[in-house]
Amino acid sequence: MGFIRQSFKRQIFAVFLSVSLFLVIIGGMVTVQTFQARVVLDYENRDLEQQKYVTGRISDMIGLADAAIDEIQKSDAIIEALTTGRRNSFNVYADLYEITNDIRNFSVIELYRGGNCRYSTKSGNSSDSLPDYYSALSEASRRAGTTIYSLNPGHASISGSELLMVREIVSASEPGFVVVRIGQTEIENQIKDGINARDGFILVNRYLRPFCLLGTAVDGKVLSSIRENLLTAKNYNHDLKDNIYMSELPGTDILSIYITPPVLEQSAINAGYRVIMLLAVLSVLVCLLVASRFSIAFSKPISELYQAMKRFRKGDFDTKIELNREDEFEQLAVGFNKMTSQLKQTMEDQVKSERKVNETRIAMMQAQLNPHFLYNTLDTIKWVGKANQVPEIATLSASLAGILRSSISEKQFCKLSQEIQMIRNYCDIQRIRFDDCFDIEIKVEEKLLDAIVPKLILQPLIENSIIHGLDGQKNGHIDVRAYEQGDLYIEIRDNGKGITDEYIRALENDDVETLKGHLGMNNVNTIIRMYYGKDYGIHASRLTERGTLITVKLPLSFEEPKSGTQ
């Protein structure tokens, strides 16, 4: 990877090659697999339609035969002949031939009394009689009125057997049966036009004994494999390359199995992948040619830009790039030329500016007023006020000195007791200003007085209560309380007109535009969150009775943060 990263030309080639190979190989594989899936789906739908057609033809045969048995069961002449045993051939055959007119072209219909065949539609030699202990007759007796579907062992071969439909229609000491024989040849004649030359078809009973095997299934190998899979508790089509579609004929225990060869041979799929590999090789050759030309076109202006930057780093501030192009590289060159010109001008301006700043600093240092002079002056004013019996002047001077001392301190944090003293001094000044129209009560637990808090966070909140909450009020009251609940909470409560919902929302959303006139609250909230995160800050609410409640949430700490001092 390091070899490629060391050259922009090699990077372009690697990108071209990777993209081309990805598109050819992945795209080709997806195309082949999509084509394969589509062809398989189309052929599968065709095979299902073919199976549905063949199965429908057999179901129609069985349905006609079953309907004929229903009509035979309703014939009085037939029922009487099988019940009494008296021969009444004319009436019996008249009904029998009339009823079976639609099915005699593919079946032989027989009437049994006990195990003996009494009447048959077969011309010439009579059909073989079925003994009453034969499983089909025996099962029909047990399930009187139900049609039984069975093989005829007397007409069975490797390729199939005669299909017997048996129903008991007379229950007596010698029961009467209707037997419909559908030969293997008749079944084949009904469905052979629906089977393609490459397909196979099997009709079996529930024990997988065949009635008929047609087409490619005639050798019985597929049926043997299906039987073996089911006997070993596997899927019936396990390890079979052919497509197997198995379904049960409605209302019977007969299964139809339709067999089709694979849609695409593996050789065809392999040929598709060989084409993909050939395209991949061609794409590599094309990439070599295209990437070479492309990289030259891109790397030349970049090389010129690199050389110009190198000269600029060595101090040649008059370096310029000349490119005869109309693309982004031209814009980059123009931008570089402007940047070098501006940097050169900036450096010259900076030298001039630093010279002026130094001159200004000297002048400011010469004119700087020593803060101790202010403290001493305020202290002098205080004693003059006391000497002249003007206590208000003394109070104003002492309080203002305390506020000034806290304000110009370089420390960013202080003890809570210092913040409390700060707001006491501030309220002393404001009570004189507003002619004692409010009072303040402060309750703080003794242990919390040493808690460390950011400097100057309470005075703006007290100022907000006085200026906005108690404006024009004669009996104003401010209550300050600090307590511990995991964190440090400081509540400032007043009985003024109350904060509006608009200002509450603005405070929660840091909406500076709406908080015009209340910037002190917003600044305090911002400072707290900058120090401690979004979980801390100010929450404002309007009291139900009257006034506003401001709650300040701070982490409780008795040590000043290391980053808190300058």
C-alpha positions as CSV (number, residue, x, y, z in Angstrom):
1,M,0.0,0.0,0.0
2,G,2.9,2.4,0.7
3,F,4.2,1.9,-2.8
4,I,0.8,3.1,-4.2
5,R,0.5,6.0,-1.8
6,Q,3.8,7.4,-2.8
7,S,2.6,8.3,-6.3
8,F,-0.5,10.1,-7.4
9,K,-0.3,8.4,-10.8
10,R,-0.3,5.0,-9.2
11,Q,-3.2,6.0,-7.0
12,I,-5.2,7.0,-10.1
13,F,-4.3,3.7,-11.8
14,A,-5.3,1.7,-8.7
15,V,-8.6,3.5,-8.5
16,F,-9.4,2.9,-12.2
17,L,-8.4,-0.7,-11.9
18,S,-10.4,-1.4,-8.7
19,V,-13.5,0.3,-10.0
20,S,-13.3,-1.5,-13.4
21,L,-12.7,-4.9,-11.9
22,F,-15.4,-4.3,-9.4
23,L,-17.9,-3.3,-12.0
24,V,-17.0,-6.1,-14.4
25,I,-16.6,-9.0,-11.9
26,I,-19.4,-8.1,-9.5
27,G,-21.7,-6.7,-12.2
28,G,-21.0,-9.8,-14.4
29,M,-21.7,-12.2,-11.6
30,V,-24.9,-10.4,-10.6
31,T,-26.0,-10.4,-14.3
32,V,-25.3,-14.1,-14.7
33,Q,-27.0,-15.0,-11.4
34,T,-29.9,-12.7,-12.1
35,F,-30.3,-14.2,-15.6
36,Q,-30.0,-17.7,-14.1
37,A,-32.6,-16.9,-11.4
38,R,-35.0,-15.4,-13.9
39,V,-34.7,-18.3,-16.3
40,V,-35.2,-20.8,-13.5
41,L,-38.2,-18.9,-12.2
42,D,-39.8,-18.8,-15.7
43,Y,-39.2,-22.5,-16.3
44,E,-40.4,-23.3,-12.8
45,N,-43.7,-21.5,-13.5
46,R,-44.0,-23.3,-16.8
47,D,-43.3,-26.7,-15.1
48,L,-45.9,-25.9,-12.4
49,E,-48.5,-25.1,-15.1
50,Q,-47.6,-28.3,-16.9
51,Q,-48.0,-30.3,-13.8
52,K,-51.2,-28.6,-13.0
53,Y,-52.5,-29.4,-16.5
54,V,-51.5,-33.1,-16.2
55,T,-52.8,-33.5,-12.7
56,G,-56.0,-31.8,-13.7
57,R,-56.6,-34.3,-16.5
58,I,-56.2,-37.2,-14.0
59,S,-58.4,-35.4,-11.4
60,D,-61.1,-35.0,-14.1
61,M,-61.0,-38.8,-14.8
62,I,-61.2,-39.7,-11.2
63,G,-63.9,-37.0,-10.6
64,L,-66.1,-38.5,-13.4
65,A,-65.6,-42.0,-12.1
66,D,-66.5,-40.9,-8.5
67,A,-69.6,-39.1,-9.8
68,A,-70.7,-42.3,-11.7
69,I,-70.2,-44.4,-8.5
70,D,-72.5,-41.9,-6.7
71,E,-75.2,-42.4,-9.4
72,I,-74.8,-46.2,-9.3
73,Q,-75.4,-46.1,-5.5
74,K,-78.7,-44.4,-6.2
75,S,-79.9,-47.1,-8.7
76,D,-82.7,-49.2,-7.2
77,A,-82.2,-52.0,-9.7
78,I,-78.5,-52.3,-8.9
79,I,-78.9,-52.1,-5.1
80,E,-81.7,-54.7,-5.2
81,A,-79.6,-57.1,-7.3
82,L,-76.6,-56.8,-5.0
83,T,-78.7,-57.1,-1.9
84,T,-80.8,-60.1,-2.8
85,G,-78.4,-61.8,-5.1
86,R,-81.1,-62.4,-7.7
87,R,-79.9,-61.7,-11.2
88,N,-81.8,-59.0,-13.0
89,S,-79.3,-58.5,-15.8
90,F,-81.5,-56.4,-18.1
91,N,-82.4,-53.7,-15.6
92,V,-79.0,-53.7,-14.0
93,Y,-77.1,-53.4,-17.2
94,A,-79.5,-50.8,-18.5
95,D,-78.8,-48.6,-15.5
96,L,-75.1,-49.4,-15.4
97,Y,-74.5,-48.6,-19.1
98,E,-76.5,-45.4,-18.9
99,I,-74.7,-44.1,-15.8
100,T,-71.2,-45.0,-17.0
101,N,-71.6,-43.7,-20.5
102,D,-69.0,-40.9,-19.9
103,I,-66.3,-43.1,-18.3
104,R,-66.4,-46.4,-20.2
105,N,-63.9,-45.0,-22.8
106,F,-61.1,-45.1,-20.2
107,S,-62.4,-47.5,-17.5
108,V,-64.2,-50.8,-16.7
109,I,-67.0,-50.7,-14.2
110,E,-67.8,-53.8,-12.1
111,L,-70.4,-54.7,-9.5
112,Y,-69.3,-57.2,-6.8
113,R,-71.4,-59.2,-4.3
114,G,-69.0,-60.5,-1.7
115,G,-65.8,-61.4,-3.5
116,N,-67.5,-62.3,-6.9
117,C,-67.9,-60.0,-9.8
118,R,-71.6,-60.2,-10.9
119,Y,-71.8,-57.5,-13.5
120,S,-69.1,-55.8,-15.7
121,T,-68.9,-53.4,-18.6
122,K,-65.9,-55.2,-20.0
123,S,-66.7,-56.9,-23.3
124,G,-65.3,-60.4,-24.2
125,N,-63.4,-62.1,-21.4
126,S,-64.7,-61.2,-17.9
127,S,-62.5,-59.3,-15.5
128,D,-60.6,-61.0,-12.8
129,S,-62.6,-61.4,-9.6
130,L,-61.2,-59.8,-6.4
131,P,-61.5,-61.9,-3.3
132,D,-63.4,-60.2,-0.5
133,Y,-60.3,-60.5,1.7
134,Y,-58.4,-58.3,-0.8
135,S,-57.2,-55.2,0.9
136,A,-59.2,-52.8,-1.3
137,L,-62.6,-54.6,-0.7
138,S,-61.7,-55.1,3.0
139,E,-60.9,-51.4,3.5
140,A,-64.0,-50.4,1.5
141,S,-66.1,-52.5,3.9
142,R,-64.5,-50.8,6.9
143,R,-65.0,-47.3,5.4
144,A,-68.5,-47.9,3.9
145,G,-69.6,-45.1,1.6
146,T,-66.0,-43.9,1.0
147,T,-64.1,-44.4,-2.3
148,I,-60.9,-46.4,-1.9
149,Y,-58.0,-45.9,-4.3
150,S,-55.8,-48.9,-4.7
151,L,-53.4,-50.8,-7.0
152,N,-54.5,-54.0,-8.7
153,P,-51.7,-56.6,-7.9
154,G,-53.0,-58.8,-10.7
155,H,-52.2,-56.1,-13.3
156,A,-48.9,-54.7,-11.8
157,S,-45.6,-54.3,-13.5
158,I,-42.4,-52.3,-13.1
159,S,-43.8,-49.5,-15.1
160,G,-47.1,-49.3,-13.3
161,S,-50.4,-50.9,-12.3
162,E,-54.1,-50.7,-12.8
163,L,-55.9,-48.1,-10.7
164,L,-58.9,-49.4,-8.7
165,M,-61.6,-47.2,-7.3
166,V,-63.7,-49.2,-4.8
167,R,-66.7,-48.3,-2.8
168,E,-69.1,-50.4,-0.7
169,I,-72.7,-49.5,-1.7
170,V,-74.6,-52.4,0.1
171,S,-73.8,-53.4,3.6
172,A,-75.0,-56.9,4.3
173,S,-73.7,-60.4,5.1
174,E,-72.5,-60.3,1.5
175,P,-71.6,-56.7,0.9
176,G,-72.0,-55.0,-2.5
177,F,-69.2,-53.1,-4.1
178,V,-68.7,-50.9,-7.1
179,V,-65.2,-51.3,-8.7
180,V,-63.9,-48.9,-11.3
181,R,-60.7,-50.2,-13.1
182,I,-58.6,-47.6,-14.9
183,G,-55.8,-49.2,-16.7
184,Q,-52.2,-47.9,-17.0
185,T,-52.7,-47.4,-20.8
186,E,-55.8,-45.4,-20.3
187,I,-54.1,-43.1,-17.9
188,E,-51.2,-42.6,-20.3
189,N,-53.6,-41.9,-23.2
190,Q,-55.3,-39.1,-21.2
191,I,-52.1,-37.2,-20.2
192,K,-49.4,-38.1,-22.7
193,D,-50.1,-35.0,-24.9
194,G,-49.3,-32.8,-21.8
195,I,-45.8,-34.2,-21.2
196,N,-42.8,-32.8,-23.0
197,A,-40.2,-35.1,-24.5
198,R,-37.6,-34.1,-21.8
199,D,-40.0,-34.4,-18.9
200,G,-41.3,-37.3,-16.8
201,F,-44.4,-38.1,-14.9
202,I,-45.2,-40.6,-12.1
203,L,-48.6,-41.4,-10.5
204,V,-48.3,-43.3,-7.2
205,N,-50.3,-44.2,-4.2
206,R,-49.5,-43.0,-0.7
207,Y,-47.0,-45.9,-0.3
208,L,-45.2,-44.7,-3.5
209,R,-46.3,-47.7,-5.5
210,P,-46.7,-46.6,-9.1
211,F,-49.9,-46.6,-11.2
212,C,-47.9,-45.3,-14.2
213,L,-44.5,-44.0,-15.2
214,L,-44.1,-41.9,-18.3
215,G,-41.4,-40.1,-20.2
216,T,-37.9,-39.9,-18.6
217,A,-39.3,-41.5,-15.4
218,V,-40.2,-44.8,-17.1
219,D,-37.0,-46.5,-15.9
220,G,-38.1,-46.0,-12.2
221,K,-34.7,-44.6,-11.1
222,V,-36.2,-41.2,-10.0
223,L,-39.0,-42.9,-8.0
224,S,-36.5,-45.2,-6.3
225,S,-34.4,-42.2,-5.3
226,I,-37.5,-40.4,-4.0
227,R,-38.5,-43.5,-2.0
228,E,-35.0,-43.8,-0.6
229,N,-34.9,-40.2,0.5
230,L,-38.2,-40.4,2.3
231,L,-37.3,-43.7,4.0
232,T,-34.1,-42.0,5.3
233,A,-36.0,-38.9,6.6
234,K,-34.6,-36.6,4.0
235,N,-36.3,-34.2,1.6
236,Y,-37.9,-36.1,-1.2
237,N,-35.8,-34.2,-3.8
238,H,-32.6,-34.4,-1.9
239,D,-29.5,-34.9,-4.1
240,L,-31.5,-35.1,-7.3
241,K,-30.3,-33.0,-10.2
242,D,-33.8,-33.0,-11.8
243,N,-36.6,-30.6,-10.7
244,I,-39.2,-32.6,-8.8
245,Y,-42.8,-31.3,-8.3
246,M,-45.0,-33.4,-6.1
247,S,-48.6,-32.8,-5.2
248,E,-51.6,-34.7,-4.0
249,L,-54.8,-35.1,-6.1
250,P,-57.6,-33.3,-4.3
251,G,-59.9,-35.7,-2.3
252,T,-57.6,-38.7,-2.8
253,D,-54.4,-40.2,-1.4
254,I,-52.9,-40.3,-4.9
255,L,-49.7,-38.4,-5.5
256,S,-48.6,-36.9,-8.9
257,I,-44.9,-36.4,-9.5
258,Y,-43.7,-34.2,-12.4
259,I,-40.0,-34.3,-13.3
260,T,-38.1,-31.8,-15.5
261,P,-34.4,-31.6,-16.3
262,P,-32.3,-28.7,-14.9
263,V,-33.0,-25.4,-16.8
264,L,-29.3,-24.5,-17.2
265,E,-26.5,-27.0,-17.3
266,Q,-23.4,-26.3,-15.3
267,S,-21.4,-26.0,-18.5
268,A,-23.6,-23.0,-19.6
269,I,-23.1,-21.3,-16.2
270,N,-19.3,-21.9,-16.4
271,A,-19.2,-20.4,-19.9
272,G,-20.8,-17.2,-18.5
273,Y,-18.2,-16.9,-15.8
274,R,-15.4,-17.4,-18.4
275,V,-16.8,-14.5,-20.3
276,I,-16.7,-12.4,-17.1
277,M,-13.0,-13.3,-16.6
278,L,-12.2,-12.4,-20.2
279,L,-13.9,-9.0,-19.7
280,A,-11.9,-8.5,-16.5
281,V,-8.6,-9.0,-18.4
282,L,-9.7,-6.6,-21.1
283,S,-10.7,-4.0,-18.4
284,V,-7.2,-4.3,-16.9
285,L,-5.6,-3.5,-20.3
286,V,-8.0,-0.6,-20.9
287,C,-7.3,0.7,-17.4
288,L,-3.5,0.7,-18.1
289,L,-4.0,2.9,-21.2
290,V,-6.7,5.3,-19.8
291,A,-5.1,5.6,-16.3
292,S,-1.7,6.5,-17.8
293,R,-3.1,9.3,-19.9
294,F,-5.5,10.5,-17.2
295,S,-2.8,10.5,-14.5
296,I,-0.4,12.6,-16.7
297,A,-3.2,15.2,-17.2
298,F,-3.8,15.4,-13.5
299,S,-0.4,15.0,-12.0
300,K,1.4,17.7,-14.1
301,P,-0.5,20.7,-12.6
302,I,-0.3,19.2,-9.1
303,S,3.5,18.8,-9.5
304,E,3.8,22.5,-10.6
305,L,1.7,23.5,-7.6
306,Y,3.9,21.4,-5.2
307,Q,7.1,23.0,-6.6
308,A,5.6,26.5,-6.2
309,M,4.7,25.8,-2.6
310,K,8.1,24.4,-1.9
311,R,9.7,27.7,-3.2
312,F,7.2,29.7,-1.1
313,R,8.2,27.8,2.1
314,K,11.8,28.7,1.4
315,G,11.0,32.4,1.5
316,D,10.3,33.2,-2.2
317,F,7.1,35.2,-1.6
318,D,7.0,36.3,-5.2
319,T,6.3,32.8,-6.4
320,K,3.6,32.5,-9.0
321,I,2.0,29.6,-11.0
322,E,1.1,29.9,-14.7
323,L,-1.3,27.2,-16.0
324,N,-3.1,27.4,-19.4
325,R,-6.2,25.6,-18.3
326,E,-9.9,26.3,-17.8
327,D,-10.7,23.8,-15.0
328,E,-10.4,23.6,-11.3
329,F,-6.6,23.4,-11.5
330,E,-6.6,26.9,-13.0
331,Q,-8.8,28.1,-10.2
332,L,-6.4,26.5,-7.7
333,A,-3.4,28.3,-9.3
334,V,-5.2,31.6,-9.2
335,G,-6.1,31.0,-5.6
336,F,-2.5,30.2,-4.8
337,N,-1.3,33.3,-6.5
338,K,-3.8,35.4,-4.6
339,M,-2.9,33.7,-1.3
340,T,0.8,34.4,-1.7
341,S,0.2,38.0,-2.5
342,Q,-2.1,38.4,0.4
343,L,0.3,36.7,2.8
344,K,3.1,38.9,1.7
345,Q,0.9,42.0,2.2
346,T,-0.3,40.6,5.6
347,M,3.2,40.1,6.8
348,E,4.1,43.6,5.9
349,D,0.9,45.0,7.6
350,Q,1.6,42.8,10.7
351,V,5.1,44.3,11.1
352,K,3.5,47.8,11.0
353,S,0.7,46.8,13.3
354,E,3.1,45.3,15.9
355,R,5.0,48.5,15.9
356,K,1.9,50.5,16.6
357,V,0.7,48.1,19.3
358,N,4.0,48.5,21.1
359,E,3.7,52.2,21.0
360,T,0.2,52.0,22.3
361,R,1.2,49.7,25.2
362,I,3.8,52.1,26.3
363,A,1.3,54.9,26.3
364,M,-1.3,52.9,28.2
365,M,1.3,51.8,30.8
366,Q,2.2,55.4,31.3
367,A,-1.5,56.4,31.8
368,Q,-2.6,53.3,33.8
369,L,-4.3,54.1,37.1
370,N,-3.3,52.0,40.1
371,P,-6.4,50.1,41.5
372,H,-5.1,50.7,45.0
373,F,-5.5,54.4,44.4
374,L,-9.3,53.8,43.8
375,Y,-9.6,51.7,47.0
376,N,-7.9,54.4,49.0
377,T,-10.0,57.1,47.4
378,L,-13.3,55.2,48.2
379,D,-12.0,54.6,51.7
380,T,-11.4,58.3,52.1
381,I,-14.9,59.1,50.8
382,K,-16.3,56.7,53.4
383,W,-14.6,58.4,56.3
384,V,-15.6,61.8,55.0
385,G,-19.2,60.6,54.9
386,K,-19.0,59.4,58.5
387,A,-17.3,62.5,59.7
388,N,-20.0,64.7,58.2
389,Q,-22.7,62.4,59.5
390,V,-23.9,61.2,56.0
391,P,-24.1,57.4,56.5
392,E,-25.4,56.8,53.0
393,I,-22.1,58.1,51.5
394,A,-20.2,55.8,53.8
395,T,-22.3,52.8,52.9
396,L,-22.1,53.5,49.2
397,S,-18.3,53.9,49.3
398,A,-17.7,50.7,51.4
399,S,-20.1,48.6,49.2
400,L,-18.7,49.9,45.9
401,A,-15.2,49.2,47.1
402,G,-16.1,45.6,47.9
403,I,-17.8,45.2,44.5
404,L,-14.8,46.8,42.7
405,R,-12.4,44.5,44.6
406,S,-14.3,41.4,43.5
407,S,-14.9,42.5,39.9
408,I,-11.2,43.2,39.0
409,S,-9.9,40.1,40.7
410,E,-8.1,37.8,38.2
411,K,-9.6,34.7,39.7
412,Q,-12.5,33.1,37.9
413,F,-13.9,31.2,41.0
414,C,-14.6,32.2,44.6
415,K,-16.2,30.9,47.7
416,L,-20.0,31.1,48.0
417,S,-19.5,33.3,51.1
418,Q,-17.7,35.9,48.9
419,E,-20.6,35.8,46.4
420,I,-23.1,36.3,49.2
421,Q,-21.1,39.3,50.5
422,M,-21.0,40.6,46.9
423,I,-24.8,40.6,46.7
424,R,-25.1,42.2,50.2
425,N,-22.9,45.1,49.0
426,Y,-24.9,45.4,45.8
427,C,-28.2,45.4,47.6
428,D,-26.9,48.0,50.1
429,I,-26.3,50.3,47.1
430,Q,-29.6,49.6,45.5
431,R,-31.6,50.1,48.6
432,I,-30.2,53.6,48.9
433,R,-30.9,54.2,45.2
434,F,-34.5,53.0,45.4
435,D,-35.3,54.5,48.9
436,D,-35.5,51.1,50.8
437,C,-38.4,49.8,48.6
438,F,-37.2,46.2,49.1
439,D,-35.4,44.0,51.6
440,I,-33.4,40.8,51.1
441,E,-33.2,37.7,53.3
442,I,-30.3,35.2,52.8
443,K,-30.3,31.7,54.3
444,V,-27.2,29.4,53.6
445,E,-26.1,26.3,55.4
446,E,-22.9,27.0,57.3
447,K,-21.0,24.1,55.5
448,L,-21.9,25.5,52.1
449,L,-20.3,28.9,52.6
450,D,-16.9,27.4,51.6
451,A,-18.3,25.8,48.4
452,I,-16.5,27.0,45.2
453,V,-18.6,28.7,42.6
454,P,-17.9,30.8,39.4
455,K,-17.4,34.5,40.2
456,L,-20.1,37.1,39.7
457,I,-23.0,34.6,39.0
458,L,-25.5,35.8,41.7
459,Q,-25.3,39.6,41.3
460,P,-26.8,39.7,37.8
461,L,-29.7,37.5,39.0
462,I,-30.3,39.8,42.0
463,E,-30.1,42.8,39.7
464,N,-32.7,41.1,37.4
465,S,-35.1,40.7,40.4
466,I,-34.7,44.3,41.5
467,I,-34.8,46.0,38.0
468,H,-37.4,43.8,36.3
469,G,-39.3,41.9,39.0
470,L,-39.7,44.6,41.7
471,D,-39.9,47.6,39.3
472,G,-42.3,50.2,40.9
473,Q,-43.1,48.0,43.9
474,K,-42.9,49.5,47.5
475,N,-42.7,46.4,49.6
476,G,-40.4,44.2,47.6
477,H,-38.8,41.1,49.1
478,I,-36.0,38.9,47.8
479,D,-35.3,35.6,49.4
480,V,-31.9,33.8,48.7
481,R,-31.5,30.2,49.9
482,A,-28.7,27.7,49.2
483,Y,-29.0,24.0,49.9
484,E,-27.5,20.6,49.0
485,Q,-29.2,17.8,47.1
486,G,-26.3,15.9,45.6
487,D,-25.5,19.1,43.8
488,L,-25.5,22.7,45.0
489,Y,-28.8,24.6,44.5
490,I,-29.2,28.3,45.0
491,E,-32.7,29.7,44.9
492,I,-33.5,33.4,44.3
493,R,-37.2,34.2,45.0
494,D,-38.9,37.6,44.7
495,N,-42.5,38.8,45.1
496,G,-42.5,40.9,41.9
497,K,-44.7,40.7,38.8
498,G,-43.3,37.4,37.6
499,I,-41.3,36.3,34.6
500,T,-43.3,35.7,31.3
501,D,-43.5,32.3,29.5
502,E,-41.7,33.9,26.6
503,Y,-38.7,34.7,28.7
504,I,-38.7,31.2,30.3
505,R,-38.6,29.6,26.8
506,A,-36.0,32.0,25.6
507,L,-33.8,31.2,28.6
508,E,-34.2,27.4,28.0
509,N,-33.3,27.9,24.3
510,D,-30.5,30.4,24.7
511,D,-32.5,32.9,22.6
512,V,-30.4,36.0,23.0
513,E,-32.6,38.2,20.8
514,T,-35.7,37.6,23.0
515,L,-33.6,38.1,26.2
516,K,-32.6,41.7,25.4
517,G,-32.8,43.5,28.7
518,H,-32.2,40.1,30.6
519,L,-28.7,39.5,29.1
520,G,-27.3,39.1,32.7
521,M,-29.4,35.9,33.2
522,N,-28.4,34.5,29.8
523,N,-24.7,35.3,30.4
524,V,-24.7,33.5,33.8
525,N,-26.5,30.5,32.3
526,T,-23.9,30.4,29.4
527,I,-20.9,30.7,31.9
528,I,-22.2,27.8,34.1
529,R,-22.8,25.6,31.1
530,M,-19.4,26.4,29.6
531,Y,-17.8,25.4,32.9
532,Y,-19.9,22.3,33.8
533,G,-21.9,21.2,30.8
534,K,-25.6,21.1,29.8
535,D,-26.7,19.4,33.0
536,Y,-26.1,22.6,35.0
537,G,-27.3,26.1,34.7
538,I,-30.3,28.3,35.4
539,H,-34.0,27.4,35.5
540,A,-36.7,30.1,35.8
541,S,-40.4,29.6,36.8
542,R,-43.3,31.9,37.7
543,L,-44.7,31.4,41.2
544,T,-48.4,30.6,41.6
545,E,-49.0,33.3,44.2
546,R,-46.8,36.1,42.7
547,G,-43.2,36.6,41.7
548,T,-40.4,34.6,40.1
549,L,-38.2,31.7,41.2
550,I,-34.7,31.4,39.8
551,T,-32.9,28.1,40.6
552,V,-29.1,27.9,40.0
553,K,-27.8,24.3,39.8
554,L,-24.0,23.8,40.3
555,P,-21.8,20.8,41.1
556,L,-20.9,20.9,44.8
557,S,-17.2,21.3,45.2
558,F,-14.9,22.7,47.8
559,E,-11.8,22.9,45.6
560,E,-11.1,25.4,42.9
561,P,-10.7,23.8,39.4
562,K,-7.2,23.8,38.1
563,S,-8.3,25.5,34.9
564,G,-10.3,28.0,36.9
565,T,-7.4,30.4,37.5
566,Q,-5.3,32.4,35.1
